[in-house]
Structures are given as C-alpha cells and as structure tokens.
Amino acid sequence: MRAIIPVVLGVLLGGCLPKARVEQFTARPFVACPGDPITLSWRTNGNVTLSAEPTAPGLGKRDSSGRETVPLPEGSGPTVFNIHVSRFLGLKKTETSGEVVTPPLAKEYAVVDAEGEADFSCLEQERAVEAFFVLDAEKMAPGVLVGQVMNMNIRRLVLDKDGVKKTLGEGETTTFEGMRAQGRWSLRVPLEEGETCEAAIDDVDGRLIIKLQLACGR
C-alpha cells in the first residue's frame, strides 16, 4: 500500500496543477529553400523539446522561452517544426507545430480589403490606380526566386518589381525569372475610357490577385 501512495498523490495533484501551455510558437519565414535560416521563437510555461520533420540538426531540449535560428533541412516538401511542452514530471503535456514550405510551388498574393482609397494611389497622368504588397523577411526567404507570374484578375494589370514592369491581360502569365520574390510588388490597373479613379478602385478593391510560381535558386 505504501508504494502506491506517491502515484496516487501524483495523479491527484496532476488534476489540480496548471496545464502545460504554449503561449507563442513561430517558424519564420513561411517560404524558404533548403539551407536557408529559419528562426524559431517560443514562449511557454514548461520544459521544452523542439523537433522537426524531416529532422533538423541541433534541436532538442530548451528553456521555457527562447529564440534561435536553424537551417532548413533538405527536402522538396514542407518542413514541420514541433514544440513539446511538459510540466510536473510529465503529468501535464501539450504540443503544437509550425510549417515552412519549400519551392517549387505556386502561391497567390493579393491586396485584400483595401477599404477605399487608403491603400490605392490615383495616378491621374498615367490614367491608372495603383496598390502594392510587400513580401518581407517573415513571409519569404531572400533565396526564393520567381519564375512565372499570372494575372488572376479580369482587368489588365501592370506589375512592377525592382523596376521591371510587365503588362498582363486577364489570365495571362509572364516571367520574372531569376528575380527575388522578397520585396515590394506594385499592382497598377489602367483606367478604362471615361472611367474615374474612384470607379476603378470600387471595381478592384479587395480583388487584386496575382499567382507567383516560386523556385529555389540552387
């Protein structure tokens, strides 16, 4: 009887003690190539073990909160980074994960819910309205390149990336081959004859979409 008392007490205490909790866990950037640095950041209330599928070297037990950079393992599919948190001799456990995807892949990007003219510029001399989005270091590793770009809109679109401009009709594709995906993308919609900037903005607000075919440079 005496031998089972610690086990019984442990079970009883386990029901009353705070749960293991992952307050924050991220793996950034979302899109990267094998060998690119991936920053893991976490905040928990327990003992941490980090792992990855496929396996990334150097992961394992860590402090309850932290931040570190690891290379993305080789492979063509997504890499899933896992965090396992335990408390009170393993009586309380939880885990979660974050995914990083590797090109080749196609992803859609858009100016969504622009809410009027705040995110658009009216270019009166050029007879166009313009919006933009930024693929920053959190979204995209610098080594990720662009192959083709598709215009997913029913209107003609002028794309501008790093000073390279391409004009695409509805559903058309063009190449930005060898150009980095990371950075500022400008989306310019020419006005129709007699159309005002306000009317054009109402027509495209929240619906400017392009599809990028992404690749790795090595």
C-alpha positions, 0 to 999 in steps of 0.5 A: 500500500505504501508504494502506491501512495506517491502515484496516487498523490501524483495523479491527484495533484496532476488534476489540480496543477496548471496545464502545460501551455504554449503561449507563442510558437513561430517558424519564420519565414513561411517560404524558404529553400533548403539551407536557408535560416529559419528562426524559431521563437517560443514562449511557454510555461514548461520544459521544452523539446523542439523537433522537426520533420524531416529532422533538423540538426541541433534541436532538442531540449530548451528553456521555457522561452527562447529564440534561435535560428536553424537551417532548413533541412533538405527536402522538396516538401514542407518542413514541420517544426514541433514544440513539446511542452511538459510540466510536473514530471510529465503529468501535464503535456501539450504540443503544437507545430509550425510549417515552412514550405519549400519551392517549387510551388505556386502561391497567390498574393493579393491586396485584400480589403483595401477599404477605399482609397487608403491603400490605392494611389490615383495616378491621374497622368498615367490614367491608372490606380495603383496598390502594392504588397510587400513580401518581407523577411517573415513571409519569404526567404531572400533565396526564393526566386520567381519564375512565372507570374499570372494575372488572376484578375479580369482587368489588365494589370501592370506589375512592377518589381525592382523596376521591371514592369510587365503588362498582363491581360486577364489570365495571362502569365509572364516571367520574372525569372531569376528575380527575388520574390522578397520585396515590394510588388506594385499592382497598377490597373489602367483606367478604362475610357471615361472611367474615374479613379474612384470607379476603378478602385470600387471595381478592384478593391479587395480583388487584386490577385496575382499567382507567383510560381516560386523556385529555389535558386540552387 
